[in-house]
């Protein structure tokens, strides 16, 4: 954007706050929609206090803003489709619908993007957990609505099954097997529909599931990755920045996403 705009963010949490701060430094105005009046973004932006599925509030936000985005996937895609003008939500809602449903997401990654994912099965009732192999460890996750460990149950033994059965009977779920991995890395890819930039690869080390302060460091140790160019490396030239395994995953993902997302956060767990 070459001139000052008003940016609307659905969601006023920590991510919304950080986006707002960056936008304000660039000279833009920010309005966020969030159910909580004292959400983190309220410290730096105007807040429309309303549920994420309040169509009237979403329409008010859309009418007051030049462009819209959202801070996380648990927002109302149907409500957004009902109020946005052409081009006002650059990333659209198609990928939002995929990312907010783990069943759709797993199918997209495994079949369309052809990226290897942890072994999983769709679970629609507790009966489908009756004969699972308890020599393995699993995590049962609700298909929608879960985040930061909410809507999840780790299954390590028979003692965990009662809670898992209750979760499976409450909502459609995905049952994932635990996988052993040596390293977890995070990659932010930013695009505008034509050009794509890969930001420096970061290694993630977290002490808790709900990560208020992630400890990130460039993932250059152990020879996993070589040092990327400062701050950014272009996708078409970044094969030298990334180990072939990571580069292959990124290319598959970006091809499948068709470069439609202004920003996508890719987390990979690598194994040897």
Secondary structure, DSSP 8 states (H G I E B T S, - for coil): --S--EEEEE--SHHHHHHHHHHHHTT-EEEEEES-TT-GGGGTSEEEE--TT-HHHHHHHHHH-SEEEESSS-S-HHHHHHH--TTSSTT-SHHHHHHT-HHHHHHIIIIIS------EEEE-SGGGGTT--TTS-EEEEESSS--TTTTEEEE-SGGGHHHHHHHHHHS-EEEEE----SEEEEEEEEE-SS-EEEE--EEEE-SSSS-SS-EEEES-GGGSS---SSSEEEGGGGGGTS-HHHHHHHHHHHHHHTT--SEEEEEEEE--
